[in-house]
Each structure stands twice: as C-alpha cells, then as structure tokens.
Amino acid sequence: MRRLCLALCLFATVLVTSPVRAAGGPFGIDHRLHYDNSGIWKRNNQLALMYGSILTVGVGALALGDNDKLGDTFWRSVDSMVITGVAATGMKYTFRRERPSHTASPDQWFKSSSAQSFPSGEVAAISAAVTPFIVNYGDEHPAVYALALLPAYDAVARMKVRGHWQSDVLVGAALGTGIGIWSAKRKSPLILSWLPGGFQVGFIHRFR
C-alpha cells in the first residue's frame, strides 16, 4: 500500500511540475499542453486501452469466477470499475466543466450538460481496474506495480489531445484508486453477491 501511495505521489508530481502557462483551475496547475494526436498519444490507442481494460476485467471475472484469489481480484476490479464509472459520470454532470479542446480557460465550470471534462472518466476507470491487482499482489510481486503506468499513460495522453485538464486526470486517478482500494478491502465482491451463484464458479471451472 505504501508503494502505491508513493507511485501516486510521483504521478502527481510529474503533472504538477510540467511547464505551466496561464495556469488555473482548482489546484492552480491547469493549462493546455501542446496538442498531439499522433504516435503513442493517438486517440485510438487511448480507446484501445480503455476498452481492453473493460474486456480483460469482464472476461477474467466470468472465466475464473470467485474460486481463487485471482478470480476474486477480477470481480473486485469489476466492482471498482462500475462504481467508479457511476461516480465519475455523476461528477461530470454536476460540475459541467469545459474541456481544453473547447476553451483556453481552465476555469469554465457549470456550463452546458455537454461539458464533461471533470473528472476524467477514462483515467478513473483504468485506475479502478488496476488498483485491486496492485493491492492484492503488489507486496508479493512488486512488478505488479507497473500496472500503475497504464492510468499514468492515459492521463498524459488525454491531456495531449486536449480532452482533459491536469486536475481532471488527477481527480480521476484519485477517484478510481480510492474506490479500487475500497473494493479490494471488502469482505467479498459486491456485484458478484447480486448475481446467481453460477457466476461464482466461472466458465473455466464449470466446463472442466
């Protein structure tokens, strides 16, 4: 857990210490980055990461069920992503912040319902997806902490294409990580408890 906190602090430091021009927003750090929708920052790569995370978590949960630690972790990741998605969507419609692709000012809040910059739903979702794995396996297998690079990459990429401000991705990462930790520490997966018992077995174990 301590290593996860250190990784988040390092991530925040990188964002905050990037070159600042006309900074503003709730933390005084928000500014447009130079627009770049090419190479690794290409929007298609961001979407591939997002949908790949959803697919991996969903398929892993259904395939493994809750019969072992890995399957249980997948279901906790499902909980984390779903709850984070609901929370992030609610915040978007509450704060209605303009994206940097639409305005040069980071202080445009409570605009139309189409203004949904705060927080970053994608960074929140990817953070939510990886956090239960980091919590459950990080101490045994430190290489698992490398999963934190996925939301970090997405955060920078979303700013590069001017989809979000710095505070959007920071709050998104904090939201997803916080809910991910809560999901990992629960006595049992939440959504799995609402489903028929067959989902606890998993397709792999069912058809052996």
Phi, psi and omega in degrees: 000321180298320180294324177297316178298319179296320179297319179293320178297319178297317178301314180296321180297318179300318181291317184291326184270007175290157183306129185253129174226125180052049183290150178197211180082182187295334181251002181071023184239357189280128177201157178289138169270163174299128184295131180209108179242048182223167178058224183291341182274357184305140183302325179299325178291323177296316179295322178298319178295316182296307182290329176295322178294315179299313182296315181299314181294315181295313180294318180299318180295314181291325182287319187265337184066208183241032185275345180214178184298320182294313178298318178300320179293321176300317179293326176292328175292323174300310177308311185299315182292318182294311182294320177297318179300317178295315181296316181295319179297317178300320179292322179300313181287338177282311187270333174044061181268139178288141178283155177295344175286345183250341182208151177272352181262126179278006185250029179262096183245161175055049177264217181286166181294344178279349178276104188227048183280329189248123354270182177284113180292325181289315178296321178298315183294316181291323175298318179296324182292319187272337187299315178302326178291320179294316180297316186279333186238350186300318182292323180284321185229087184305336179298339180297334179298342177297341176300335179296342178292336182294306176294330177296315176300312183297324179299312180294319181297320179295325177286325181298322181268011177061037174274336184210159172270170180301316181293331178299313184284327177295314180292323176299315179296319180294320179297308181296320180292316180298314179291325177298318178295316177300316180296320182292331185267353178297158179296323179207159178300138185284304185296324179300326181291342179271348186263161176303153185301338181298333181289339179288337182282315182089145184295324181297313182287329183292324186256015176289000000 
